[in-house]
Amino acid sequence: MVTPQIISYVQAQLSQGVSEEKIAGDLSKVGWSSTDIAAIFEQLRASAALTAPPAPLPVQTVSGVFQKNSSAGGVSSSESGMSKTKYYVLAGIIGVVVFLIGGAIGYAYSQHLFAVPFFPKY
């Protein structure tokens, strides 16, 4: 028969890092049956499942983004969200797009594709 004393003994052994196999072996050496030993561990698992707080949800972070630098009080370079290389690539792409739009407008103006000229002649 499983008693509160044996439950507290097994809990104490588990908290000290003793494996379940070792505890079960020790209990069987002193006369506990395998069904009683199984009932003890089952009762401990059931009570642990009821009292254990829910596991925290995993948080996925983008590497280098919004990671607080605990040693420095200010914003670290990784908190800006963009490395210098990414910044230069983005600036280059924006520059090329602006250049292409300007070229397209210039070409359309030179071919008289606009209904109203930009600079009317008076």
N, CA and C atoms as an extended XYZ file, in Angstrom:
366
Properties=species:S:1:pos:R:3:atomname:S:1:resname:S:1:resid:I:1 pbc="F F F"
N         0.845       -1.177        0.000 N   MET     1
C         0.000        0.000        0.000 CA  MET     1
C         0.891        1.242        0.000 C   MET     1
N         0.566        2.180       -0.903 N   VAL     2
C         1.334        3.402       -1.053 CA  VAL     2
C         0.945        4.360        0.071 C   VAL     2
N         1.948        4.835        0.808 N   THR     3
C         1.704        5.740        1.928 CA  THR     3
C         2.300        7.115        1.614 C   THR     3
N         1.842        8.135        2.322 N   PRO     4
C         2.422        9.465        2.120 CA  PRO     4
C         3.915        9.507        2.455 C   PRO     4
N         4.339        8.673        3.412 N   GLN     5
C         5.755        8.656        3.785 CA  GLN     5
C         6.629        8.149        2.631 C   GLN     5
N         6.177        7.098        1.944 N   ILE     6
C         6.979        6.566        0.833 CA  ILE     6
C         6.981        7.545       -0.338 C   ILE     6
N         5.859        8.242       -0.531 N   ILE     7
C         5.787        9.254       -1.588 CA  ILE     7
C         6.786       10.373       -1.295 C   ILE     7
N         6.833       10.850       -0.054 N   SER     8
C         7.765       11.930        0.279 CA  SER     8
C         9.207       11.446        0.181 C   SER     8
N         9.459       10.173        0.551 N   TYR     9
C        10.808        9.626        0.414 CA  TYR     9
C        11.241        9.613       -1.051 C   TYR     9
N        10.359        9.140       -1.928 N   VAL    10
C        10.704        9.057       -3.357 CA  VAL    10
C        10.879       10.464       -3.930 C   VAL    10
N        10.030       11.410       -3.526 N   GLN    11
C        10.187       12.787       -3.986 CA  GLN    11
C        11.530       13.361       -3.556 C   GLN    11
N        11.930       13.086       -2.322 N   ALA    12
C        13.211       13.584       -1.831 CA  ALA    12
C        14.368       12.969       -2.618 C   ALA    12
N        14.271       11.681       -2.912 N   GLN    13
C        15.318       11.027       -3.686 CA  GLN    13
C        15.403       11.598       -5.097 C   GLN    13
N        14.253       11.822       -5.720 N   LEU    14
C        14.234       12.396       -7.068 CA  LEU    14
C        14.795       13.814       -7.073 C   LEU    14
N        14.476       14.590       -6.049 N   SER    15
C        14.989       15.967       -5.993 CA  SER    15
C        16.494       16.002       -5.781 C   SER    15
N        17.056       14.926       -5.213 N   GLN    16
C        18.504       14.843       -5.030 CA  GLN    16
C        19.202       14.300       -6.272 C   GLN    16
N        18.425       13.957       -7.306 N   GLY    17
C        19.019       13.510       -8.561 CA  GLY    17
C        19.173       12.013       -8.697 C   GLY    17
N        18.589       11.251       -7.793 N   VAL    18
C        18.663        9.796       -7.878 CA  VAL    18
C        17.713        9.340       -8.983 C   VAL    18
N        18.147        8.421       -9.811 N   SER    19
C        17.324        7.962      -10.933 CA  SER    19
C        16.164        7.101      -10.441 C   SER    19
N        15.131        7.047      -11.257 N   GLU    20
C        13.966        6.232      -10.915 CA  GLU    20
C        14.341        4.757      -10.816 C   GLU    20
N        15.245        4.296      -11.673 N   GLU    21
C        15.659        2.891      -11.658 CA  GLU    21
C        16.342        2.543      -10.339 C   GLU    21
N        17.192        3.457       -9.858 N   LYS    22
C        17.898        3.219       -8.591 CA  LYS    22
C        16.915        3.201       -7.442 C   LYS    22
N        15.964        4.141       -7.444 N   ILE    23
C        14.964        4.187       -6.373 CA  ILE    23
C        14.114        2.927       -6.407 C   ILE    23
N        13.697        2.516       -7.606 N   ALA    24
C        12.878        1.309       -7.734 CA  ALA    24
C        13.656        0.084       -7.257 C   ALA    24
N        14.934        0.012       -7.583 N   GLY    25
C        15.755       -1.112       -7.129 CA  GLY    25
C        15.885       -1.136       -5.615 C   GLY    25
N        16.094        0.029       -5.004 N   ASP    26
C        16.207        0.111       -3.549 CA  ASP    26
C        14.894       -0.285       -2.870 C   ASP    26
N        13.768        0.167       -3.447 N   LEU    27
C        12.468       -0.172       -2.864 CA  LEU    27
C        12.183       -1.669       -2.975 C   LEU    27
N        12.555       -2.263       -4.091 N   SER    28
C        12.315       -3.705       -4.234 CA  SER    28
C        13.212       -4.510       -3.294 C   SER    28
N        14.410       -4.002       -2.983 N   LYS    29
C        15.310       -4.699       -2.054 CA  LYS    29
C        14.741       -4.761       -0.640 C   LYS    29
N        13.973       -3.718       -0.274 N   VAL    30
C        13.412       -3.699        1.084 CA  VAL    30
C        12.000       -4.262        1.149 C   VAL    30
N        11.510       -4.840        0.028 N   GLY    31
C        10.246       -5.560        0.100 CA  GLY    31
C         9.068       -4.946       -0.629 C   GLY    31
N         9.226       -3.830       -1.311 N   TRP    32
C         8.110       -3.253       -2.048 CA  TRP    32
C         7.893       -4.046       -3.331 C   TRP    32
N         6.637       -4.282       -3.671 N   SER    33
C         6.322       -5.030       -4.896 CA  SER    33
C         6.440       -4.118       -6.109 C   SER    33
N         6.597       -4.741       -7.264 N   SER    34
C         6.740       -3.947       -8.489 CA  SER    34
C         5.466       -3.170       -8.807 C   SER    34
N         4.295       -3.693       -8.450 N   THR    35
C         3.050       -2.954       -8.700 CA  THR    35
C         2.953       -1.733       -7.793 C   THR    35
N         3.409       -1.884       -6.517 N   ASP    36
C         3.399       -0.736       -5.607 CA  ASP    36
C         4.395        0.326       -6.070 C   ASP    36
N         5.561       -0.113       -6.542 N   ILE    37
C         6.572        0.832       -7.024 CA  ILE    37
C         6.044        1.585       -8.248 C   ILE    37
N         5.394        0.857       -9.154 N   ALA    38
C         4.806        1.502      -10.328 CA  ALA    38
C         3.722        2.485       -9.917 C   ALA    38
N         2.927        2.129       -8.900 N   ALA    39
C         1.860        3.017       -8.420 CA  ALA    39
C         2.454        4.277       -7.796 C   ALA    39
N         3.586        4.142       -7.095 N   ILE    40
C         4.238        5.309       -6.488 CA  ILE    40
C         4.664        6.299       -7.569 C   ILE    40
N         5.366        5.787       -8.576 N   PHE    41
C         5.833        6.688       -9.638 CA  PHE    41
C         4.673        7.255      -10.448 C   PHE    41
N         3.627        6.443      -10.640 N   GLU    42
C         2.459        6.942      -11.374 CA  GLU    42
C         1.781        8.062      -10.596 C   GLU    42
N         1.683        7.888       -9.273 N   GLN    43
C         1.074        8.923       -8.444 CA  GLN    43
C         1.915       10.194       -8.466 C   GLN    43
N         3.236       10.051       -8.424 N   LEU    44
C         4.103       11.227       -8.482 CA  LEU    44
C         3.981       11.943       -9.824 C   LEU    44
N         3.917       11.185      -10.903 N   ARG    45
C         3.764       11.811      -12.229 CA  ARG    45
C         2.430       12.529      -12.342 C   ARG    45
N         1.373       11.914      -11.802 N   ALA    46
C         0.045       12.539      -11.870 CA  ALA    46
C         0.003       13.823      -11.044 C   ALA    46
N         0.596       13.800       -9.862 N   SER    47
C         0.576       15.003       -9.031 CA  SER    47
C         1.483       16.081       -9.625 C   SER    47
N         2.586       15.676      -10.262 N   ALA    48
C         3.478       16.656      -10.893 CA  ALA    48
C         2.805       17.294      -12.084 C   ALA    48
N         1.996       16.527      -12.822 N   ALA    49
C         1.305       17.080      -13.987 CA  ALA    49
C         0.244       18.081      -13.552 C   ALA    49
N        -0.345       17.854      -12.384 N   LEU    50
C        -1.377       18.776      -11.910 CA  LEU    50
C        -0.780       20.044      -11.329 C   LEU    50
N         0.382       19.946      -10.686 N   THR    51
C         0.940       21.109      -10.011 CA  THR    51
C         1.990       21.842      -10.827 C   THR    51
N         2.483       21.239      -11.891 N   ALA    52
C         3.536       21.877      -12.676 CA  ALA    52
C         2.952       23.022      -13.490 C   ALA    52
N         3.661       24.148      -13.538 N   PRO    53
C         3.182       25.252      -14.371 CA  PRO    53
C         3.308       24.871      -15.847 C   PRO    53
N         2.482       25.444      -16.683 N   PRO    54
C         2.582       25.108      -18.104 CA  PRO    54
C         3.925       25.553      -18.669 C   PRO    54
N         4.403       24.772      -19.591 N   ALA    55
C         5.688       25.094      -20.216 CA  ALA    55
C         5.546       26.370      -21.027 C   ALA    55
N         6.551       27.231      -20.997 N   PRO    56
C         6.465       28.467      -21.779 CA  PRO    56
C         6.498       28.158      -23.270 C   PRO    56
N         5.823       28.994      -24.026 N   LEU    57
C         5.805       28.829      -25.463 CA  LEU    57
C         7.157       29.215      -26.037 C   LEU    57
N         7.606       28.494      -27.040 N   PRO    58
C         8.890       28.866      -27.640 CA  PRO    58
C         8.770       30.192      -28.369 C   PRO    58
N         9.801       31.004      -28.257 N   VAL    59
C         9.831       32.303      -28.903 CA  VAL    59
C        10.863       32.256      -30.012 C   VAL    59
N        10.425       32.566      -31.204 N   GLN    60
C        11.342       32.586      -32.324 CA  GLN    60
C        11.776       34.022      -32.561 C   GLN    60
N        13.067       34.220      -32.620 N   THR    61
C        13.590       35.548      -32.872 CA  THR    61
C        14.449       35.512      -34.118 C   THR    61
N        14.495       36.618      -34.774 N   VAL    62
C        15.382       36.755      -35.913 CA  VAL    62
C        16.753       37.070      -35.358 C   VAL    62
N        17.747       36.370      -35.814 N   SER    63
C        19.088       36.537      -35.277 CA  SER    63
C        19.565       37.973      -35.446 C   SER    63
N        19.936       38.581      -34.351 N   GLY    64
C        20.491       39.927      -34.396 CA  GLY    64
C        19.469       41.036      -34.320 C   GLY    64
N        18.192       40.724      -34.308 N   VAL    65
C        17.176       41.760      -34.287 CA  VAL    65
C        16.524       41.776      -32.911 C   VAL    65
N        16.466       42.920      -32.310 N   PHE    66
C        15.817       43.142      -31.029 CA  PHE    66
C        16.420       42.302      -29.912 C   PHE    66
N        17.691       42.051      -29.952 N   GLN    67
C        18.356       41.382      -28.851 CA  GLN    67
C        19.034       42.454      -28.011 C   GLN    67
N        18.622       42.573      -26.777 N   LYS    68
C        19.128       43.633      -25.920 CA  LYS    68
C        20.541       43.310      -25.485 C   LYS    68
N        21.400       44.298      -25.585 N   ASN    69
C        22.768       44.173      -25.131 CA  ASN    69
C        22.779       44.563      -23.662 C   ASN    69
N        22.933       43.577      -22.774 N   SER    70
C        22.802       43.845      -21.350 CA  SER    70
C        23.979       44.632      -20.799 C   SER    70
N        25.138       44.574      -21.445 N   SER    71
C        26.291       45.278      -20.909 CA  SER    71
C        26.259       46.766      -21.238 C   SER    71
N        25.661       47.132      -22.334 N   ALA    72
C        25.592       48.544      -22.727 CA  ALA    72
C        24.186       49.052      -22.469 C   ALA    72
N        24.090       50.276      -22.020 N   GLY    73
C        22.789       50.839      -21.708 CA  GLY    73
C        22.047       51.302      -22.939 C   GLY    73
N        22.736       51.605      -24.027 N   GLY    74
C        22.094       52.142      -25.209 CA  GLY    74
C        21.708       51.068      -26.202 C   GLY    74
N        21.426       51.512      -27.389 N   VAL    75
C        21.027       50.613      -28.456 CA  VAL    75
C        22.282       50.084      -29.129 C   VAL    75
N        22.371       48.773      -29.234 N   SER    76
C        23.533       48.191      -29.890 CA  SER    76
C        23.298       48.159      -31.400 C   SER    76
N        24.363       47.873      -32.132 N   SER    77
C        24.240       47.851      -33.590 CA  SER    77
C        23.321       46.735      -34.053 C   SER    77
N        23.221       45.645      -33.269 N   SER    78
C        22.337       44.561      -33.679 CA  SER    78
C        20.874       44.906      -33.456 C   SER    78
N        20.587       45.902      -32.591 N   GLU    79
C        19.203       46.276      -32.343 CA  GLU    79
C        18.646       47.176      -33.438 C   GLU    79
N        19.489       47.733      -34.278 N   SER    80
C        18.988       48.597      -35.330 CA  SER    80
C        18.189       47.805      -36.344 C   SER    80
N        18.398       46.498      -36.400 N   GLY    81
C        17.601       45.652      -37.264 CA  GLY    81
C        18.189       45.467      -38.645 C   GLY    81
N        19.248       46.189      -38.982 N   MET    82
C        19.807       46.068      -40.320 CA  MET    82
C        21.316       46.271      -40.246 C   MET    82
N        22.055       45.353      -40.827 N   SER    83
C        23.502       45.503      -40.848 CA  SER    83
C        23.889       46.531      -41.908 C   SER    83
N        25.140       46.971      -41.868 N   LYS    84
C        25.590       47.974      -42.830 CA  LYS    84
C        25.522       47.439      -44.251 C   LYS    84
N        25.851       46.173      -44.430 N   THR    85
C        25.804       45.593      -45.771 CA  THR    85
C        24.384       45.620      -46.318 C   THR    85
N        23.423       45.225      -45.500 N   LYS    86
C        22.025       45.256      -45.942 CA  LYS    86
C        21.587       46.685      -46.240 C   LYS    86
N        22.051       47.622      -45.438 N   TYR    87
C        21.704       49.023      -45.650 CA  TYR    87
C        22.239       49.510      -46.991 C   TYR    87
N        23.493       49.190      -47.304 N   TYR    88
C        24.079       49.626      -48.565 CA  TYR    88
C        23.398       48.966      -49.753 C   TYR    88
N        23.041       47.713      -49.640 N   VAL    89
C        22.332       47.034      -50.729 CA  VAL    89
C        20.977       47.684      -50.952 C   VAL    89
N        20.246       47.959      -49.880 N   LEU    90
C        18.939       48.601      -50.000 CA  LEU    90
C        19.074       49.998      -50.597 C   LEU    90
N        20.066       50.759      -50.155 N   ALA    91
C        20.276       52.101      -50.706 CA  ALA    91
C        20.639       52.024      -52.186 C   ALA    91
N        21.421       51.038      -52.578 N   GLY    92
C        21.772       50.862      -53.987 CA  GLY    92
C        20.566       50.526      -54.834 C   GLY    92
N        19.718       49.652      -54.319 N   ILE    93
C        18.507       49.279      -55.066 CA  ILE    93
C        17.601       50.484      -55.236 C   ILE    93
N        17.436       51.268      -54.184 N   ILE    94
C        16.598       52.468      -54.276 CA  ILE    94
C        17.200       53.451      -55.274 C   ILE    94
N        18.516       53.600      -55.264 N   GLY    95
C        19.169       54.491      -56.223 CA  GLY    95
C        18.957       54.054      -57.654 C   GLY    95
N        19.055       52.762      -57.914 N   VAL    96
C        18.849       52.244      -59.276 CA  VAL    96
C        17.409       52.462      -59.711 C   VAL    96
N        16.460       52.231      -58.814 N   VAL    97
C        15.048       52.425      -59.161 CA  VAL    97
C        14.779       53.895      -59.482 C   VAL    97
N        15.312       54.805      -58.681 N   VAL    98
C        15.122       56.231      -58.949 CA  VAL    98
C        15.759       56.609      -60.282 C   VAL    98
N        16.946       56.097      -60.571 N   PHE    99
C        17.622       56.364      -61.837 CA  PHE    99
C        16.786       55.870      -63.023 C   PHE    99
N        16.230       54.649      -62.906 N   LEU   100
C        15.426       54.097      -64.004 CA  LEU   100
C        14.137       54.890      -64.220 C   LEU   100
N        13.512       55.307      -63.140 N   ILE   101
C        12.290       56.109      -63.281 CA  ILE   101
C        12.607       57.447      -63.934 C   ILE   101
N        13.713       58.057      -63.511 N   GLY   102
C        14.110       59.327      -64.130 CA  GLY   102
C        14.429       59.154      -65.606 C   GLY   102
N        15.110       58.078      -65.961 N   GLY   103
C        15.405       57.808      -67.368 CA  GLY   103
C        14.152       57.573      -68.183 C   GLY   103
N        13.186       56.861      -67.610 N   ALA   104
C        11.934       56.608      -68.314 CA  ALA   104
C        11.168       57.902      -68.545 C   ALA   104
N        11.154       58.774      -67.565 N   ILE   105
C        10.469       60.063      -67.729 CA  ILE   105
C        11.186       60.903      -68.783 C   ILE   105
N        12.511       60.909      -68.730 N   GLY   106
C        13.273       61.657      -69.736 CA  GLY   106
C        13.037       61.125      -71.143 C   GLY   106
N        13.007       59.810      -71.305 N   TYR   107
C        12.752       59.211      -72.613 CA  TYR   107
C        11.352       59.564      -73.096 C   TYR   107
N        10.352       59.430      -72.200 N   ALA   108
C         8.979       59.739      -72.589 CA  ALA   108
C         8.852       61.204      -72.983 C   ALA   108
N         9.535       62.103      -72.292 N   TYR   109
C         9.475       63.519      -72.622 CA  TYR   109
C        10.126       63.786      -73.977 C   TYR   109
N        11.260       63.110      -74.241 N   SER   110
C        11.953       63.346      -75.515 CA  SER   110
C        11.172       62.794      -76.702 C   SER   110
N        10.336       61.834      -76.498 N   GLN   111
C         9.526       61.256      -77.568 CA  GLN   111
C         8.149       61.909      -77.658 C   GLN   111
N         7.921       62.967      -76.903 N   HIS   112
C         6.660       63.706      -76.883 CA  HIS   112
C         5.479       62.806      -76.534 C   HIS   112
N         5.675       61.952      -75.539 N   LEU   113
C         4.610       61.046      -75.118 CA  LEU   113
C         3.678       61.664      -74.094 C   LEU   113
N         3.997       62.845      -73.591 N   PHE   114
C         3.133       63.518      -72.642 CA  PHE   114
C         2.175       64.425      -73.395 C   PHE   114
N         0.948       64.491      -72.927 N   ALA   115
C        -0.029       65.351      -73.572 CA  ALA   115
C         0.285       66.821      -73.301 C   ALA   115
N         0.782       67.124      -72.113 N   VAL   116
C         1.125       68.493      -71.753 CA  VAL   116
C         2.620       68.496      -71.448 C   VAL   116
N         3.402       69.350      -72.094 N   PRO   117
C         4.839       69.376      -71.822 CA  PRO   117
C         5.134       69.877      -70.412 C   PRO   117
N         6.220       69.425      -69.844 N   PHE   118
C         6.630       69.884      -68.535 CA  PHE   118
C         6.935       71.371      -68.513 C   PHE   118
N         7.638       71.801      -69.513 N   PHE   119
C         8.057       73.201      -69.597 CA  PHE   119
C         7.461       73.826      -70.848 C   PHE   119
N         6.284       74.385      -70.729 N   PRO   120
C         5.672       74.970      -71.933 CA  PRO   120
C         6.476       76.174      -72.414 C   PRO   120
N         6.498       76.342      -73.745 N   LYS   121
C         7.223       77.480      -74.348 CA  LYS   121
C         6.236       78.638      -74.513 C   LYS   121
N         6.580       79.835      -74.033 N   TYR   122
C         5.705       81.000      -74.144 CA  TYR   122
C         6.197       81.924      -75.195 C   TYR   122
